[in-house]
Amino acid sequence: MIPSLGRWGLSAHADLVYRALSLGGPATAERLTREVDVPVGRVQEALDELVAAGAVRPAHRGTDRAWAAVEPDRIAPMLHRRRHPVVVSDRYQRHLAAIAGLHLDRSRPGMLRRLPSRSAARARIAELAAAERHEHLAINTEEVITPTVVAASDPVDRALLARGVRMRTLGLPGRGLNWRAPLTGSEHREAEDLPLKLMVFDRRVAVFPVDPLDFDAGVFELREPDPVARLVEVFTGVWDAAAEPPTAGAPLVLTPREQSIVTLLATGQSEDAVAHNLGLSRRTVVYTLRSLMDRLEVDNRFQLALVLGAAQAVAVPGRDS
């Protein structure tokens, strides 16, 4: 029986792609695009989600990069370790409750507009952030922070901090594998029930999704002063009740062998190439990686890369194994 991944916070596209891989076997992103009739960009985002959740793994298919579904009985325990299932109607209710009373239908001309797609929203957010001078507020409701999201947001966030803009972010409690460490200089708190995905720029402009379950539907950009002030109050109320994230402990320490292996793998080398370059057997490389993943309680190499990157892992001088 193929589980419904949507119950555990994954998108409908991720669920569809997982089912296609489970029923049809390994496939490339291009083939999946044809089979499920979804644009290749959305298929790639779905694969990002599935990799982060440990639900797919790389598979060889000729010279093309392909993906295979992890067996349902293996991913069920991983899904159960995620946050409690979110009922779809709850998300809508929280979103609607947060914007209730804003009276968007009464907005004056030019004070409210809709950006019709995810790409248009990202471009506009970059413009608004570039003009920001004082404070950036954000609520991130995603449970899985994908590489696509990080690649789009990191340059913008770093530029804000470099200009001295105060950045406060709210997110779901860190669940290890899918948690993105806050950037140095930003302020971050965590809460279980977040009202809506939101960005507020200098308390003058607010941006939030048209559809809380489909970010591809675009966003609203709101400039009406009173409604923006109400959204700031929503943010502040959650912020005051939210918890500080756990204090990071001692840096994660890798042995020289572990450090060498993960460094070479990060450059795209295969296990065989890593073994050859380090003068090790392939079995030693595989065993070392498996031991490291077990130690860090992760299930695949993508998750391992996230944990190591967040921890800024360093080698232990003078140790050999």
C-alpha positions in Angstrom: 0.0 0.0 0.0 1.4 3.4 -1.0 1.1 5.9 1.9 -0.4 9.4 1.3 2.6 11.7 1.8 0.2 14.7 1.9 -0.8 13.7 5.5 2.8 14.5 6.6 3.1 17.9 5.1 4.5 17.1 1.7 2.9 18.8 -1.4 0.4 17.2 -3.7 3.1 17.2 -6.5 5.5 15.3 -4.2 2.8 12.8 -3.4 2.1 12.4 -7.1 5.7 11.9 -8.1 6.3 9.4 -5.3 3.3 7.4 -6.5 4.6 7.5 -10.1 8.0 6.2 -9.0 6.5 3.5 -6.8 4.2 2.2 -9.6 6.4 2.8 -12.7 9.9 2.3 -11.3 13.0 4.6 -11.6 12.6 7.6 -13.8 14.3 10.8 -14.7 12.7 14.2 -14.0 12.0 14.6 -17.7 10.2 11.3 -17.9 8.2 12.1 -14.8 7.2 15.3 -16.4 5.6 13.4 -19.2 4.1 10.7 -17.1 2.4 12.9 -14.5 1.8 15.9 -16.8 3.4 18.4 -14.5 5.9 21.1 -15.5 9.5 20.0 -15.0 10.2 22.8 -12.5 7.4 21.5 -10.2 8.6 17.9 -10.7 12.1 19.0 -9.6 10.7 20.8 -6.5 8.7 17.7 -5.7 11.9 15.6 -5.9 13.6 18.1 -3.6 10.9 17.5 -1.0 11.0 13.7 -1.5 14.8 13.6 -1.1 14.6 15.7 2.1 12.0 13.3 3.4 14.1 10.3 2.5 11.3 9.0 0.2 13.4 8.7 -2.9 17.0 7.8 -3.7 19.2 8.2 -6.8 19.1 5.4 -9.3 21.2 4.7 -12.4 19.4 4.8 -15.7 21.9 4.8 -18.5 23.8 8.1 -18.5 20.8 10.1 -17.2 20.2 10.9 -13.5 17.1 9.0 -12.3 15.3 8.6 -9.1 13.7 5.6 -7.4 11.1 5.4 -4.7 12.1 4.1 -1.3 9.9 1.2 -0.3 6.7 2.3 1.5 7.4 0.2 4.6 10.8 1.9 5.0 9.6 5.5 4.7 6.6 5.0 7.1 8.8 5.2 10.2 10.5 8.3 8.9 7.2 10.0 8.2 6.0 9.2 11.7 9.1 10.9 13.1 8.0 14.1 11.3 5.6 16.6 12.9 2.1 15.4 13.6 0.0 15.3 10.4 -1.5 18.6 9.4 -5.2 18.5 8.5 -5.6 20.5 5.3 -8.7 22.4 6.6 -6.6 23.5 9.6 -4.1 25.2 7.4 -6.9 27.0 5.5 -8.6 28.0 8.8 -5.4 29.5 10.3 -4.7 31.4 7.1 -8.2 32.8 6.8 -8.3 33.7 10.5 -5.1 35.6 10.1 -6.4 37.7 7.3 -9.9 38.1 8.6 -10.7 41.7 9.3 -8.2 43.0 6.8 -11.0 43.9 4.4 -8.9 43.3 1.4 -11.9 44.0 -0.8 -11.9 47.6 0.4 -8.3 48.3 -0.4 -7.7 51.5 -2.3 -6.4 51.4 -5.9 -2.7 50.5 -5.9 -2.7 49.3 -2.3 -3.3 45.6 -3.1 -2.1 43.5 -6.0 -1.7 39.9 -6.9 1.5 38.4 -8.2 0.3 35.4 -10.2 3.1 32.9 -9.8 5.9 31.7 -7.6 8.6 33.1 -9.9 6.8 36.5 -10.0 6.6 36.5 -6.2 10.3 35.7 -5.8 11.3 38.5 -8.2 9.1 41.0 -6.4 10.3 39.9 -2.9 13.9 40.4 -4.1 12.9 44.0 -5.2 11.2 44.8 -1.9 14.1 43.4 0.1 16.6 45.4 -1.9 14.7 48.6 -0.8 14.4 47.5 2.8 16.3 49.6 5.4 15.1 48.9 8.9 13.2 45.6 9.7 12.3 42.4 8.0 9.7 40.1 9.5 9.0 36.6 8.1 6.9 33.6 9.1 7.9 30.4 7.3 5.3 27.7 7.5 7.2 25.1 5.4 8.2 21.9 7.2 10.7 20.9 4.5 13.2 23.5 3.6 14.3 22.4 0.1 17.5 23.3 -1.7 15.4 25.3 -4.1 14.1 27.5 -1.3 17.5 27.9 0.2 19.1 28.9 -3.1 16.4 31.5 -3.7 16.3 33.1 -0.2 19.9 32.9 1.1 21.4 35.7 -1.1 18.5 38.0 -0.3 18.7 37.3 3.5 22.5 37.8 3.6 22.2 41.1 1.7 19.6 42.4 4.3 21.9 41.4 7.2 24.9 43.0 5.5 23.0 46.3 5.4 22.1 46.2 9.1 18.4 45.4 8.6 17.0 43.7 11.6 15.7 40.3 10.6 13.2 38.3 12.7 11.9 35.0 11.5 9.4 32.5 12.9 9.4 28.8 11.8 8.3 25.4 12.9 10.3 23.7 15.6 13.5 22.2 14.2 13.2 18.5 13.3 16.8 17.9 12.6 16.9 16.8 9.0 14.7 19.5 7.5 15.8 22.3 9.8 17.7 25.2 8.3 20.0 27.0 10.8 19.2 30.7 11.1 21.8 33.0 9.5 24.3 34.6 11.9 22.9 38.0 12.9 19.2 37.1 12.4 16.8 36.5 15.2 14.7 33.3 15.1 12.0 31.7 17.2 9.9 28.6 16.8 6.2 27.8 17.3 4.0 24.8 16.5 1.0 26.6 15.1 1.9 29.3 12.7 -1.0 31.4 11.4 0.2 32.0 7.8 3.2 32.4 5.6 4.1 36.0 5.7 6.8 38.7 4.9 6.6 42.3 6.1 9.1 44.8 4.7 9.9 47.8 7.0 6.3 47.5 8.3 5.1 49.1 5.1 4.5 46.2 2.7 3.2 42.7 3.5 3.3 39.7 1.2 1.4 36.5 1.8 0.1 33.5 -0.3 -3.1 33.6 -2.2 -3.5 29.9 -1.4 -1.8 28.5 1.7 -1.5 25.0 0.1 -0.3 26.1 -3.3 2.5 28.7 -3.5 2.4 28.4 -7.3 -0.9 30.3 -7.1 1.1 33.5 -6.3 0.9 36.0 -3.5 -0.8 39.2 -2.5 1.2 42.3 -2.0 -0.5 44.6 0.5 0.4 48.3 1.1 -2.7 49.5 2.9 -1.3 50.9 6.3 -3.9 49.7 8.7 -4.1 46.0 7.4 -0.3 45.9 7.3 -0.2 47.1 10.9 -2.6 44.3 11.8 -0.4 41.7 10.2 2.5 43.1 12.2 0.4 42.6 15.3 -0.2 39.0 14.2 3.5 38.4 13.8 4.3 40.1 17.2 1.7 38.1 19.0 3.2 34.8 17.8 6.8 36.1 18.3 6.1 36.9 22.0 4.7 33.4 22.7 7.3 31.6 20.5 10.3 29.7 21.9 14.0 30.3 21.3 15.5 27.5 19.3 17.7 25.1 21.2 21.2 26.4 21.9 23.7 24.8 19.6 26.0 22.4 21.4 29.7 21.7 20.7 30.6 21.6 17.0 30.1 18.3 15.3 33.5 16.7 15.1 34.5 14.4 12.2 37.6 12.2 12.0 40.1 13.1 9.2 38.9 10.0 7.2 35.2 11.1 7.6 36.1 14.6 6.6 38.0 13.5 3.5 35.3 11.3 2.3 32.4 13.7 2.7 34.5 16.5 1.2 35.2 14.5 -2.0 31.6 13.3 -2.2 30.4 16.9 -2.0 32.4 17.7 -5.2 30.3 15.1 -7.0 32.8 12.2 -7.0 31.5 8.6 -6.9 32.2 6.2 -4.1 34.7 4.4 -6.3 36.5 7.6 -7.2 36.7 8.6 -3.5 38.0 5.2 -2.6 40.7 5.4 -5.3 41.8 9.0 -4.4 42.1 8.2 -0.7 43.7 4.8 -1.2 40.7 3.0 0.5 38.5 0.2 -0.5 35.0 1.0 -1.7 33.6 -1.0 1.2 35.5 1.2 3.7 34.0 4.3 2.1 30.5 2.9 2.3 31.0 1.6 5.9 32.4 5.0 7.0 29.4 6.8 5.5 26.9 4.4 7.0 28.5 4.7 10.4 28.4 8.5 10.2 24.7 8.5 9.1 23.9 6.2 12.0 25.7 8.4 14.4 23.9 11.5 13.2 20.5 9.7 13.0 20.0 10.5 9.3 18.6 8.2 6.6 20.3 9.3 3.4 23.2 11.4 2.0 21.1 14.4 1.2 20.1 14.6 4.9 23.7 14.0 5.9 24.8 16.9 3.8 22.1 19.2 5.4 23.2 18.2 8.9 27.0 18.6 8.2 26.4 21.9 6.5 24.4 23.3 9.4 26.9 22.0 11.9 30.0 23.4 10.1 31.6 20.1 10.9 35.4 20.0 11.3 38.0 17.3 11.5 39.7 16.2 14.7 43.5 16.8 14.4 45.6 13.7 14.8 42.9 11.1 14.7 42.9 8.4 11.9 39.6 6.6 12.1 
